[in-house]
Amino acid sequence: MTEVFRTLLLIVLAGTAVTFVAIFASWWFEGVRRLQRALKRVLGGPPQGEALSPAQGRAAGLNFDNETLAVLWNNGSAGLVYGFHEIEGAELIVDGRVMARTRRDEPRRLLDDLVGDAERVALRLVFDDPRFPEFELELFGPGSPLRDAADGIRLGRRWLAHVEAVLRRPQPRVATAPEPEDDED
């Protein structure tokens, strides 16, 4: 009888251990947490601004300390990191229409109309990069962690404000070689 009890106890303990490992793995690889960890890794610290789309497996994050913006796709396994000087602008797209925009050397187009019953809200970031000139991130839509379209619009407006603040900063000067001096002897 003691052997049966010991065997049952080992089976219960093994089942409990496997269950806890499965729960931890499910928590660890959950889409939002995975994207947040990837943003933190590529930005060199926690982002001061982030937008996540676990349904798309995409994310974007800002780090004001080292002046970088990261965009990730494929659940954070691929992405690019841009310096603030490479950002050209951003657009807030609601149901396929550009509702607000901020671009370098252009006046900001403000969002006048709050669309509370929208089905899709997206943020498009535009970069000075010929290979990857834009990155679109769905803020609200099917599978979104946000409650409603209004939350997606608020997040998009916050990102537009961040991008506009970055664009208003003076651009870094590119170092040029000094011109040769003529000796007049």
MDAnalysis code that builds the backbone (N, CA, C; Angstrom):
import MDAnalysis as mda
import numpy as np

u = mda.Universe.empty(555, n_residues=185, atom_resindex=np.repeat(np.arange(185), 3), trajectory=True)
u.add_TopologyAttr("name", ["N", "CA", "C"] * 185)
u.add_TopologyAttr("resid", np.arange(1, 186))
u.add_TopologyAttr("resname", ["MET", "THR", "GLU", "VAL", "PHE", "ARG", "THR", "LEU", "LEU", "LEU", "ILE", "VAL", "LEU", "ALA", "GLY", "THR", "ALA", "VAL", "THR", "PHE", "VAL", "ALA", "ILE", "PHE", "ALA", "SER", "TRP", "TRP", "PHE", "GLU", "GLY", "VAL", "ARG", "ARG", "LEU", "GLN", "ARG", "ALA", "LEU", "LYS", "ARG", "VAL", "LEU", "GLY", "GLY", "PRO", "PRO", "GLN", "GLY", "GLU", "ALA", "LEU", "SER", "PRO", "ALA", "GLN", "GLY", "ARG", "ALA", "ALA", "GLY", "LEU", "ASN", "PHE", "ASP", "ASN", "GLU", "THR", "LEU", "ALA", "VAL", "LEU", "TRP", "ASN", "ASN", "GLY", "SER", "ALA", "GLY", "LEU", "VAL", "TYR", "GLY", "PHE", "HIS", "GLU", "ILE", "GLU", "GLY", "ALA", "GLU", "LEU", "ILE", "VAL", "ASP", "GLY", "ARG", "VAL", "MET", "ALA", "ARG", "THR", "ARG", "ARG", "ASP", "GLU", "PRO", "ARG", "ARG", "LEU", "LEU", "ASP", "ASP", "LEU", "VAL", "GLY", "ASP", "ALA", "GLU", "ARG", "VAL", "ALA", "LEU", "ARG", "LEU", "VAL", "PHE", "ASP", "ASP", "PRO", "ARG", "PHE", "PRO", "GLU", "PHE", "GLU", "LEU", "GLU", "LEU", "PHE", "GLY", "PRO", "GLY", "SER", "PRO", "LEU", "ARG", "ASP", "ALA", "ALA", "ASP", "GLY", "ILE", "ARG", "LEU", "GLY", "ARG", "ARG", "TRP", "LEU", "ALA", "HIS", "VAL", "GLU", "ALA", "VAL", "LEU", "ARG", "ARG", "PRO", "GLN", "PRO", "ARG", "VAL", "ALA", "THR", "ALA", "PRO", "GLU", "PRO", "GLU", "ASP", "ASP", "GLU", "ASP"])
u.atoms.positions = np.array([
    [0.823, -1.200, 0.000],
    [0.000, 0.000, 0.000],
    [0.864, 1.260, 0.000],
    [1.989, 1.201, 0.708],
    [2.878, 2.349, 0.772],
    [3.460, 2.671, -0.609],
    [3.783, 1.624, -1.388],
    [4.317, 1.847, -2.736],
    [3.272, 2.508, -3.638],
    [2.025, 2.112, -3.533],
    [0.956, 2.699, -4.331],
    [0.790, 4.170, -3.970],
    [0.787, 4.451, -2.675],
    [0.654, 5.839, -2.225],
    [1.826, 6.689, -2.724],
    [3.034, 6.163, -2.644],
    [4.232, 6.874, -3.099],
    [4.167, 7.110, -4.610],
    [3.732, 6.129, -5.365],
    [3.614, 6.274, -6.819],
    [2.561, 7.319, -7.178],
    [1.410, 7.287, -6.515],
    [0.370, 8.292, -6.763],
    [0.851, 9.696, -6.414],
    [1.569, 9.812, -5.320],
    [2.115, 11.114, -4.912],
    [3.104, 11.641, -5.945],
    [3.961, 10.777, -6.480],
    [4.918, 11.197, -7.509],
    [4.190, 11.626, -8.791],
    [3.143, 10.914, -9.157],
    [2.371, 11.273, -10.347],
    [1.702, 12.628, -10.157],
    [1.122, 12.866, -8.976],
    [0.474, 14.153, -8.699],
    [1.499, 15.279, -8.710],
    [2.648, 15.065, -8.093],
    [3.693, 16.098, -8.076],
    [4.226, 16.376, -9.478],
    [4.429, 15.341, -10.273],
    [4.899, 15.532, -11.644],
    [3.851, 16.283, -12.469],
    [2.599, 15.936, -12.308],
    [1.526, 16.636, -13.021],
    [1.439, 18.092, -12.615],
    [1.598, 18.363, -11.331],
    [1.584, 19.748, -10.847],
    [2.764, 20.529, -11.414],
    [3.940, 19.911, -11.423],
    [5.126, 20.586, -11.961],
    [4.954, 20.899, -13.448],
    [4.442, 19.937, -14.202],
    [4.227, 20.159, -15.633],
    [3.195, 21.261, -15.848],
    [2.159, 21.287, -15.029],
    [1.133, 22.326, -15.144],
    [1.730, 23.703, -14.885],
    [2.544, 23.839, -13.837],
    [3.155, 25.128, -13.536],
    [4.117, 25.572, -14.635],
    [4.865, 24.641, -15.196],
    [5.768, 24.980, -16.306],
    [4.960, 25.457, -17.512],
    [3.853, 24.786, -17.799],
    [3.012, 25.188, -18.933],
    [2.389, 26.560, -18.697],
    [1.938, 26.824, -17.481],
    [1.360, 28.137, -17.160],
    [2.413, 29.229, -17.294],
    [3.616, 28.980, -16.781],
    [4.688, 29.968, -16.879],
    [5.062, 30.216, -18.341],
    [5.175, 29.151, -19.133],
    [5.518, 29.316, -20.555],
    [4.437, 30.098, -21.284],
    [3.185, 29.814, -20.969],
    [2.084, 30.559, -21.588],
    [2.155, 32.031, -21.221],
    [2.444, 32.341, -19.983],
    [2.560, 33.730, -19.536],
    [3.770, 34.391, -20.202],
    [4.919, 33.708, -20.214],
    [6.158, 34.269, -20.740],
    [6.073, 34.577, -22.231],
    [5.414, 33.697, -22.993],
    [5.358, 33.869, -24.448],
    [4.090, 34.576, -24.915],
    [3.297, 35.086, -24.004],
    [2.097, 35.850, -24.363],
    [2.517, 37.050, -25.202],
    [1.715, 37.390, -26.220],
    [2.100, 38.381, -27.227],
    [2.511, 39.731, -26.690],
    [1.739, 40.318, -25.784],
    [2.049, 41.652, -25.265],
    [3.374, 41.641, -24.504],
    [3.551, 40.667, -23.620],
    [4.798, 40.597, -22.842],
    [6.016, 40.357, -23.735],
    [5.836, 39.518, -24.740],
    [6.937, 39.226, -25.653],
    [7.368, 40.479, -26.408],
    [6.393, 41.257, -26.894],
    [6.714, 42.492, -27.608],
    [7.344, 43.520, -26.669],
    [6.853, 43.621, -25.428],
    [7.429, 44.557, -24.466],
    [8.879, 44.194, -24.145],
    [9.165, 42.919, -23.979],
    [10.552, 42.496, -23.716],
    [11.449, 42.816, -24.903],
    [10.945, 42.579, -26.114],
    [11.743, 42.856, -27.308],
    [12.021, 44.359, -27.440],
    [11.018, 45.198, -27.169],
    [11.240, 46.652, -27.221],
    [12.290, 47.075, -26.204],
    [12.178, 46.565, -25.006],
    [13.142, 46.914, -23.956],
    [14.557, 46.504, -24.356],
    [14.683, 45.344, -24.986],
    [15.996, 44.848, -25.394],
    [16.601, 45.718, -26.497],
    [15.828, 46.042, -27.533],
    [16.407, 46.779, -28.661],
    [16.607, 48.261, -28.356],
    [15.812, 48.808, -27.437],
    [15.972, 50.229, -27.091],
    [17.009, 50.446, -25.984],
    [17.472, 49.374, -25.383],
    [18.466, 49.507, -24.327],
    [17.863, 49.968, -23.010],
    [16.600, 49.760, -22.823],
    [15.900, 50.150, -21.595],
    [14.417, 50.218, -21.862],
    [13.641, 50.477, -20.833],
    [12.190, 50.525, -21.044],
    [11.799, 51.708, -21.925],
    [10.869, 51.498, -22.855],
    [10.448, 52.602, -23.722],
    [9.619, 53.621, -22.960],
    [9.794, 54.897, -23.296],
    [8.975, 55.946, -22.693],
    [7.634, 56.077, -23.403],
    [7.525, 55.539, -24.576],
    [6.270, 55.491, -25.316],
    [6.242, 54.197, -26.100],
    [5.110, 53.489, -26.033],
    [5.023, 52.240, -26.778],
    [3.630, 52.069, -27.354],
    [3.582, 51.375, -28.472],
    [2.322, 50.994, -29.106],
    [2.494, 49.547, -29.534],
    [1.547, 48.703, -29.121],
    [1.652, 47.276, -29.369],
    [0.450, 46.777, -30.158],
    [0.695, 45.855, -31.054],
    [-0.365, 45.174, -31.788],
    [-0.061, 43.683, -31.765],
    [-0.469, 43.005, -30.672],
    [-0.158, 41.577, -30.586],
    [-0.820, 40.754, -31.690],
    [-1.973, 41.185, -32.190],
    [-2.633, 40.455, -33.270],
    [-1.779, 40.462, -34.536],
    [-1.094, 41.568, -34.802],
    [-0.201, 41.675, -35.957],
    [1.204, 41.192, -35.632],
    [1.535, 41.107, -34.342],
    [2.900, 40.786, -33.943],
    [3.839, 41.945, -34.165],
    [3.307, 43.186, -34.058],
    [4.092, 44.391, -34.319],
    [4.104, 45.298, -33.094],
    [5.149, 46.118, -33.013],
    [5.254, 47.065, -31.911],
    [6.140, 48.229, -32.342],
    [5.962, 49.345, -31.651],
    [6.821, 50.512, -31.841],
    [7.089, 51.100, -30.463],
    [8.296, 51.587, -30.261],
    [8.647, 52.170, -28.977],
    [9.614, 53.314, -29.136],
    [9.482, 54.299, -28.234],
    [10.355, 55.475, -28.225],
    [11.226, 55.465, -26.984],
    [12.496, 55.819, -27.147],
    [13.390, 56.005, -26.020],
    [13.989, 57.398, -26.154],
    [13.577, 58.309, -25.275],
    [14.041, 59.690, -25.357],
    [15.456, 59.862, -24.825],
    [15.918, 58.937, -23.999],
    [17.268, 59.039, -23.443],
    [18.333, 58.871, -24.523],
    [18.167, 57.867, -25.391],
    [19.154, 57.682, -26.459],
    [18.619, 58.093, -27.835],
    [17.462, 58.787, -27.842],
    [16.873, 59.363, -29.047],
    [16.711, 58.342, -30.166],
    [16.006, 57.251, -29.843],
    [15.761, 56.211, -30.828],
    [14.286, 55.812, -30.840],
    [13.863, 55.328, -31.987],
    [12.533, 54.771, -32.173],
    [12.725, 53.391, -32.780],
    [12.121, 52.379, -32.162],
    [12.232, 51.012, -32.657],
    [10.888, 50.564, -33.211],
    [10.921, 49.871, -34.328],
    [9.733, 49.230, -34.883],
    [10.049, 47.744, -35.000],
    [9.115, 46.920, -34.559],
    [9.320, 45.472, -34.543],
    [8.177, 44.772, -35.262],
    [8.462, 43.634, -35.867],
    [7.443, 42.796, -36.458],
    [7.836, 41.346, -36.210],
    [7.047, 40.402, -36.690],
    [7.267, 38.970, -36.442],
    [7.377, 38.676, -34.948],
    [6.451, 39.223, -34.182],
    [6.405, 39.045, -32.727],
    [7.695, 39.474, -32.037],
    [8.337, 40.488, -32.575],
    [9.536, 41.041, -31.955],
    [10.824, 40.390, -32.396],
    [10.765, 39.414, -33.291],
    [11.995, 38.744, -33.720],
    [12.720, 39.498, -34.829],
    [12.065, 40.470, -35.450],
    [12.691, 41.283, -36.489],
    [12.283, 42.728, -36.278],
    [13.131, 43.632, -36.700],
    [12.788, 45.043, -36.555],
    [13.935, 45.952, -36.930],
    [13.683, 47.235, -36.772],
    [14.673, 48.266, -37.073],
    [14.657, 49.302, -35.963],
    [15.796, 49.925, -35.743],
    [15.910, 51.019, -34.779],
    [16.364, 52.250, -35.554],
    [15.599, 53.327, -35.409],
    [15.883, 54.581, -36.107],
    [16.277, 55.646, -35.103],
    [17.190, 56.511, -35.502],
    [17.482, 57.701, -34.722],
    [16.387, 58.729, -34.960],
    [16.216, 59.641, -34.023],
    [15.165, 60.653, -34.163],
    [15.329, 61.461, -35.441],
    [16.574, 61.679, -35.903],
    [16.787, 62.461, -37.114],
    [16.291, 61.743, -38.370],
    [15.995, 60.433, -38.278],
    [15.513, 59.672, -39.430],
    [13.984, 59.630, -39.517],
    [13.297, 60.179, -38.529],
    [11.835, 60.184, -38.538],
    [11.359, 61.327, -39.426],
    [10.497, 61.012, -40.376],
    [9.957, 62.017, -41.283],
    [8.549, 62.448, -40.906],
    [7.795, 61.587, -40.212],
    [6.439, 61.965, -39.845],
    [5.619, 60.791, -39.372],
    [4.342, 61.068, -39.127],
    [3.408, 60.043, -38.675],
    [2.003, 60.425, -39.103],
    [1.170, 59.404, -39.288],
    [-0.223, 59.616, -39.672],
    [-1.111, 58.739, -38.809],
    [-2.267, 59.260, -38.445],
    [-3.278, 58.498, -37.731],
    [-4.372, 58.158, -38.737],
    [-4.596, 56.871, -38.959],
    [-5.529, 56.399, -39.971],
    [-6.712, 55.743, -39.269],
    [-7.920, 56.242, -39.551],
    [-9.142, 55.698, -38.963],
    [-10.015, 55.183, -40.102],
    [-10.288, 53.902, -40.083],
    [-11.104, 53.249, -41.117],
    [-10.626, 53.581, -42.528],
    [-9.319, 53.540, -42.726],
    [-8.749, 53.743, -44.047],
    [-8.542, 55.184, -44.468],
    [-8.928, 56.147, -43.636],
    [-8.756, 57.567, -43.973],
    [-7.731, 58.198, -43.041],
    [-6.840, 58.995, -43.602],
    [-5.869, 59.722, -42.780],
    [-6.620, 60.847, -42.076],
    [-6.703, 60.750, -40.754],
    [-7.456, 61.734, -39.975],
    [-6.561, 62.808, -39.368],
    [-5.301, 62.474, -39.129],
    [-4.356, 63.447, -38.564],
    [-2.973, 63.093, -39.081],
    [-2.137, 64.130, -39.193],
    [-0.807, 63.921, -39.761],
    [0.153, 64.949, -39.199],
    [1.378, 64.518, -39.020],
    [2.465, 65.441, -38.741],
    [3.656, 64.980, -39.583],
    [4.243, 65.935, -40.314],
    [5.373, 65.634, -41.188],
    [6.438, 66.706, -41.009],
    [7.663, 66.326, -41.255],
    [8.771, 67.277, -41.180],
    [8.559, 68.371, -42.230],
    [8.735, 69.608, -41.841],
    [8.627, 70.779, -42.712],
    [7.217, 70.982, -43.280],
    [6.202, 70.470, -42.608],
    [4.816, 70.704, -43.001],
    [4.021, 71.056, -41.751],
    [2.949, 71.838, -41.905],
    [2.110, 72.107, -40.729],
    [1.363, 70.840, -40.317],
    [1.122, 70.727, -39.035],
    [0.419, 69.555, -38.496],
    [-1.051, 69.599, -38.899],
    [-1.571, 68.464, -39.271],
    [-2.995, 68.318, -39.566],
    [-3.629, 67.661, -38.342],
    [-4.416, 68.439, -37.610],
    [-4.977, 67.972, -36.348],
    [-6.215, 67.117, -36.553],
    [-6.468, 66.266, -35.588],
    [-7.667, 65.436, -35.587],
    [-8.799, 66.265, -35.014],
    [-9.737, 66.639, -35.859],
    [-10.862, 67.467, -35.426],
    [-12.043, 66.625, -34.975],
    [-12.243, 65.504, -35.600],
    [-13.431, 64.698, -35.361],
    [-13.040, 63.400, -34.667],
    [-13.562, 63.172, -33.461],
    [-13.332, 61.908, -32.780],
    [-14.334, 60.887, -33.301],
    [-13.813, 59.814, -33.836],
    [-14.652, 58.768, -34.408],
    [-14.725, 57.652, -33.375],
    [-15.817, 57.618, -32.616],
    [-15.931, 56.643, -31.538],
    [-16.339, 55.256, -31.987],
    [-16.959, 55.135, -33.143],
    [-17.449, 53.836, -33.584],
    [-16.610, 53.258, -34.726],
    [-15.356, 53.631, -34.780],
    [-14.479, 53.151, -35.845],
    [-14.193, 51.657, -35.661],
    [-13.935, 50.990, -36.757],
    [-13.607, 49.568, -36.721],
    [-12.109, 49.324, -36.706],
    [-11.334, 50.292, -37.207],
    [-9.880, 50.115, -37.288],
    [-9.191, 51.461, -37.108],
    [-8.187, 51.477, -36.253],
    [-7.358, 52.666, -36.037],
    [-5.912, 52.215, -36.186],
    [-5.160, 52.918, -37.025],
    [-3.772, 52.538, -37.281],
    [-2.874, 53.761, -37.208],
    [-1.609, 53.510, -36.931],
    [-0.576, 54.540, -36.901],
    [0.441, 54.189, -37.973],
    [0.735, 55.140, -38.851],
    [1.762, 54.946, -39.862],
    [2.927, 55.869, -39.533],
    [4.088, 55.284, -39.356],
    [5.310, 56.048, -39.115],
    [6.091, 56.101, -40.418],
    [6.615, 57.278, -40.757],
    [7.328, 57.482, -42.014],
    [8.778, 57.841, -41.685],
    [9.706, 57.180, -42.392],
    [11.131, 57.332, -42.109],
    [11.906, 57.762, -43.348],
    [13.070, 58.330, -43.110],
    [14.005, 58.672, -44.168],
    [14.871, 57.441, -44.434],
    [14.253, 56.420, -45.020],
    [14.916, 55.152, -45.274],
    [14.359, 54.598, -46.585],
    [15.154, 54.529, -47.639],
    [14.627, 54.078, -48.923],
    [14.176, 52.612, -48.931],
    [14.766, 51.774, -48.091],
    [14.375, 50.356, -48.071],
    [13.105, 50.120, -47.275],
    [12.942, 50.826, -46.159],
    [11.769, 50.684, -45.305],
    [11.221, 52.072, -44.980],
    [10.522, 52.698, -45.933],
    [10.106, 54.089, -45.744],
    [8.947, 54.275, -44.775],
    [8.185, 53.208, -44.486],
    [7.061, 53.380, -43.577],
    [6.815, 52.096, -42.787],
    [6.113, 52.280, -41.685],
    [5.757, 51.167, -40.809],
    [4.351, 51.434, -40.308],
    [3.436, 50.500, -40.558],
    [2.057, 50.681, -40.126],
    [1.751, 49.711, -38.991],
    [1.133, 50.258, -37.964],
    [0.827, 49.508, -36.748],
    [-0.646, 49.690, -36.424],
    [-1.374, 48.596, -36.309],
    [-2.796, 48.670, -35.986],
    [-2.957, 48.887, -34.482],
    [-3.544, 50.030, -34.115],
    [-3.754, 50.350, -32.704],
    [-5.050, 49.752, -32.174],
    [-6.079, 49.742, -33.020],
    [-7.350, 49.143, -32.637],
    [-7.936, 48.419, -33.830],
    [-8.401, 47.220, -33.585],
    [-9.015, 46.400, -34.618],
    [-9.269, 45.023, -34.046],
    [-9.563, 44.060, -34.884],
    [-9.776, 42.703, -34.385],
    [-8.542, 42.178, -33.647],
    [-8.743, 41.662, -32.454],
    [-7.643, 41.124, -31.654],
    [-6.866, 42.163, -30.875],
    [-7.334, 43.402, -30.854],
    [-6.626, 44.473, -30.160],
    [-6.830, 44.363, -28.653],
    [-5.791, 44.669, -27.859],
    [-5.955, 44.664, -26.404],
    [-6.701, 45.902, -25.885],
    [-6.917, 46.910, -26.735],
    [-7.622, 48.113, -26.305],
    [-9.121, 47.857, -26.255],
    [-9.797, 48.601, -25.393],
    [-11.242, 48.407, -25.198],
    [-12.075, 48.849, -26.384],
    [-11.749, 50.027, -26.930],
    [-12.562, 50.557, -28.017],
    [-11.717, 51.459, -28.913],
    [-12.345, 51.946, -29.976],
    [-11.645, 52.785, -30.948],
    [-11.170, 54.091, -30.324],
    [-11.906, 54.621, -29.357],
    [-11.502, 55.875, -28.704],
    [-10.148, 55.717, -28.019],
    [-9.892, 54.564, -27.411],
    [-8.579, 54.318, -26.806],
    [-7.486, 54.289, -27.868],
    [-7.787, 53.682, -29.010],
    [-6.820, 53.655, -30.106],
    [-6.531, 55.042, -30.644],
    [-7.569, 55.876, -30.746],
    [-7.386, 57.246, -31.225],
    [-6.568, 58.056, -30.221],
    [-6.836, 57.877, -28.933],
    [-6.045, 58.591, -27.917],
    [-4.577, 58.180, -27.975],
    [-4.319, 56.879, -28.123],
    [-2.939, 56.409, -28.239],
    [-2.288, 56.983, -29.503],
    [-3.010, 57.001, -30.604],
    [-2.479, 57.571, -31.844],
    [-2.185, 59.050, -31.719],
    [-3.068, 59.799, -31.060],
    [-2.828, 61.236, -30.857],
    [-1.592, 61.471, -29.986],
    [-1.419, 60.627, -28.974],
    [-0.231, 60.746, -28.116],
    [1.034, 60.508, -28.938],
    [0.987, 59.498, -29.837],
    [2.144, 59.234, -30.686],
    [2.398, 60.384, -31.659],
    [1.339, 60.969, -32.202],
    [1.520, 62.123, -33.079],
    [2.180, 63.275, -32.324],
    [1.783, 63.481, -31.074],
    [2.396, 64.541, -30.271],
    [3.870, 64.247, -30.019],
    [4.200, 62.990, -29.732],
    [5.614, 62.615, -29.540],
    [6.412, 62.873, -30.811],
    [5.887, 62.412, -31.937],
    [6.606, 62.572, -33.203],
    [6.735, 64.042, -33.562],
    [5.687, 64.826, -33.331],
    [5.765, 66.255, -33.627],
    [6.829, 66.934, -32.759],
    [6.899, 66.562, -31.493],
    [7.925, 67.141, -30.609],
    [9.325, 66.769, -31.093],
    [9.492, 65.549, -31.579],
    [10.785, 65.123, -32.116],
    [11.110, 65.902, -33.380],
    [10.121, 66.113, -34.247],
    [10.365, 66.807, -35.513],
    [10.674, 68.287, -35.315],
    [10.169, 68.893, -34.242],
    [10.433, 70.313, -33.991],
    [11.842, 70.567, -33.476],
    [12.501, 69.518, -33.001],
    [13.865, 69.672, -32.496],
    [14.804, 69.970, -33.652],
    [15.854, 70.730, -33.406],
    [16.793, 71.011, -34.503],
    [17.491, 69.724, -34.949],
    [17.684, 69.602, -36.247],
    [18.357, 68.431, -36.808],
    [19.846, 68.511, -36.484],
    [20.483, 67.365, -36.233],
    [21.934, 67.395, -35.993],
    [22.659, 67.795, -37.267],
    [23.695, 68.555, -37.084],
    [24.480, 68.990, -38.238],
    [25.421, 67.887, -38.669],
    [25.558, 67.751, -39.974],
    [26.479, 66.767, -40.527],
    [27.847, 67.430, -40.611],
    [28.837, 66.760, -40.084],
    [30.194, 67.309, -40.098],
    [30.709, 67.336, -41.530],
    [31.249, 68.466, -41.907],
    [31.816, 68.613, -43.248],
    [33.297, 68.891, -43.113],
    [34.029, 68.570, -44.114],
    [35.463, 68.815, -44.107],
    [35.715, 70.316, -44.237],
    [36.667, 70.844, -43.485],
    [36.959, 72.273, -43.600],
    [37.554, 72.604, -44.965],
    [37.217, 73.794, -45.428],
    [37.746, 74.217, -46.718],
    [39.220, 74.596, -46.569],
    [40.041, 74.265, -47.573],
    [41.472, 74.601, -47.482],
    [41.672, 76.110, -47.524],
    [42.611, 76.534, -46.728],
    [42.915, 77.979, -46.679],
    [43.956, 78.320, -47.727],
    [43.777, 79.444, -48.369],
    [44.768, 79.892, -49.353],
    [45.806, 80.737, -48.622],
    [47.080, 80.404, -48.855],
    [48.162, 81.190, -48.264],
    [48.524, 82.317, -49.216],
    [48.421, 83.528, -48.732],
    [48.783, 84.675, -49.568],
    [50.082, 85.234, -49.050],
    [51.168, 84.779, -49.586],
    [52.509, 85.251, -49.187],
    [53.068, 86.203, -50.162],
])
